[in-house]
Amino acid sequence: MKRFLLLVTVLLVALGTVQFPATAQETSKKNYIVVLKSTQTDSASIHTLKELGAEIIFEAPQIGVVNISSDDPSILQKLEGNSKVLAVTEDVDIRTSDGEAEALNLQEAENAVSAQPDLYEQYQWDIKRVTRNGESWNINPGNKETLVAVIDTGVDFSHPDLKDNLVFGKAFFPGALPGDELKDSGSHGTHVAGTIAANGRVKGVGTELAIASYRVANNQGRMNWTGILSAITTAADDGSVSANLSLGTYSIMNNKQDRALHLSSQRAVQYALKKGMLIVGANGNDGMDLGKRMKTEKGTGKVYDGPLFDTFTSIPGVVSVSSTTNRDTLAYYSNYGSSNVHIASPGGDYGPNWPNPENDTSKRDLEARTLSTIPVSQGSYGWKIGTSMAAPKVTAAAALVKAQFPQLTAQQIATRLQQTAEDLGKPGHDEYFGHGLVNVYNALQKK
């Protein structure tokens, strides 16, 4: 779920986020995001920041973005007036409150039929929907030379359905320890990775694709904005052909304090595109029309006039994904907007009778959710819903198109996915489904 980013940065992961409360010790220092005028971090700029008393917390050196800490109450004003600084904003620790996935009761599932069921066949309506019941695998299931970046909470490298496709992991948060890059701080990243390339009892969209995990959440779920940007640029440097960002923030376009976030994310996206990496983003789970101007209050008494800016999916070059159901309708939680949504993909819901006026949970269809991998320690397979589950199907589709047509650029791949999508809703592009539902089988067909 994405929420408004004004003075507080909030990260989307699945269906919810909460801010970590500041402690007394934390109040003596504040963190800031600094966008340098130089598009690459240089020693002179770092020296300037240190001269001002700043402690360097994290860097995205390829795009000139630095996360700093300082106990100087006037540091913000000093940075705003510095000749080497383009924009700066306060940064706060963020964490996910992504509830753990609801694990599949394997004993119950296995007792449902006389033989152990194939979980893909029994439950994964969403993977079947975009692969035409797996027929796309007969054309191109991917290969280990086609690398997909999962920029998320981490991935469980011990999972039997993933370990053959996981190539490496890297960690992008302050204080990361050796081994952290091979773990998931929750369950979100493992679910996303399985949606892309699981190959076992459950399947992903590209069963032979290679996955690299770029973990951006620490063990408490906290994430660092500059760490996310560094993960994006590093994934591009590593040769990833597509990257999944089931995360993001909202901000207000005319809010001065959000300018550093706009500029830094734009730099990261442009860097990725130049390197040939297509970014696919989840467009959020608040059921909002992102194409309209909005007003919102955040406890200060001030009203901020929109339009609302989605920090990643509103940037040109990013493929923005809305979420659909097993009935090919827009999921009740999915954001939408005529200028925001490029393509749709199944993210699941609780069936046609949820939500309902009575708030009657007995009317929920639990198998209308999406099933994929979760950490082995949490049960190995679990259910989730959200645009976070929709986006990775498009990320995998982009990688498969690259494997099939290696001459295509990132932007040409995005165009092909949109041109071969299955039209839903009003004819042509619309605010709910964009160009339509991603169709991997169609996208891989040679003309």
Secondary structure, 3 states (H helix, E strand, C coil): CCCCCCCCCCCCCCCCEEECCCCCCHHHCEEEEEEECCCCCCHHHHHHHHHCCCEEEEEEHHHCEEEEEECCCCHHHHHHCCCCEEEEEEECCEEECCCCCEECCHHHHHCCCCCCCCHHHHHCHHHHHHHCCCCHHHHCCCCCCCEEEEEECECCCCCCCCCCCEEEEEECCCCCCCCHHHCECCCHHHHHHHHHHCECCCECCCCCCEEEEEECECCCCEECHHHHHHHHHHHHHCCCCEEEECCCCEEECCCHHHHHHHHHHHHHHHHHHHCCCEEEEECCCCCCECCCCCEECCCCCCCEECCEEECCCCCCCCEEEEEECCCCCECCCCCECCCCCCEEEECCCCCCCCCCCCCCHHHCCHHHCEEEECCHHHCCEEEECCHHHHHHHHHHHHHHHHHHCCCCCHHHHHHHHHHCCECCCCCCCECCCECCECCHHHHCCCC
